């Protein structure tokens, strides 16, 4: 075998590459998971602000606020998925409606399942005063999750 050149990788080279890939994965995966949580949070914030806006539109036409069922039946909710205790955004949020009367509304999106790891914003809530106060989507986060 004199004069024959070996080609390929040594075991040490393969182990070094595996170690580098492992280190990169250990750094990248948590960052990606955080990004996914923030993305779903932003979608939920947009969704709940849309609910408040649709309630305002309904109130201007009917001089009272609507239930989620009424908003769905009027076609104001384009996605038509909102109803009491439904799981939204791939089962990451649960919506709860608490409407005392036609002059008030309140919705809460609670982070569940994987999204419950989002400790910066475990739940979002909106009521009839949200738009009047000029609250932004970031103001809707509550510090602690509220059990329905």
C-alpha angles and dihedrals in degrees: 000000000000112000095020112126117219115228130192136052129307122233090251092055092050092048092050091052092048090050092050092049090049093052092047090049092050089055099039103045098061090046091051092048090052090050091052091050091051092048093053090044090054090049090050092048090052091047096051092045087052089053090053091048092049090049090053091051091049091049092052091054100038106024090234138070122256135228119241088257090055092048090051093049093050092053092238091127105068095198094044094207100115115109134133113296094358119151112239135194100024092320094305098118134036118207121215125186123204112179114170096187143330091288097058139045134180131182130184128192110200121196110238137174112001093356090061086082087072096099092169091067114011093164141014124209135187133178141171092287097053097090094037091055090048093235118177124223090261090058091061095073116105121208096231132031115252117219114230 
